[in-house]
Amino acid sequence: MSTTHTFRIEGMHCGSCALLIDDALEDLPGLRRTQTSMKRARTVVELAPGGATAADVIAAVEELGYTARHMS
């Protein structure tokens, strides 16, 4: 069973920022879905068991220069 996590993202300035984050997250193992919204300043991901973790999502976002905080 997969789990859904929501992250607050700081530092996005345009829609391209959201696309960049989604592209980076799609490389994570076990990622089933990602949806990043610049307007809402958040990303929602669905992760499969045994794949990437919430910490992996945060690391991937921060590697791009944004700040990510796990909300749920």
Stockholm file with secondary structure:
# STOCKHOLM 1.0

chainA/1-72         MSTTHTFRIEGMHCGSCALLIDDALEDLPGLRRTQTSMKRARTVVELAPGGATAADVIAAVEELGYTARHMS
#=GR chainA/1-72 SS CCEEEEEEEECCCSHHHHHHHHHHHTTSTTEEEEEEETTTTEEEEEECTTSCCHHHHHHHHHHTTCEEEECC
#=GC SS_cons        CCEEEEEEEECCCSHHHHHHHHHHHTTSTTEEEEEEETTTTEEEEEECTTSCCHHHHHHHHHHTTCEEEECC
//
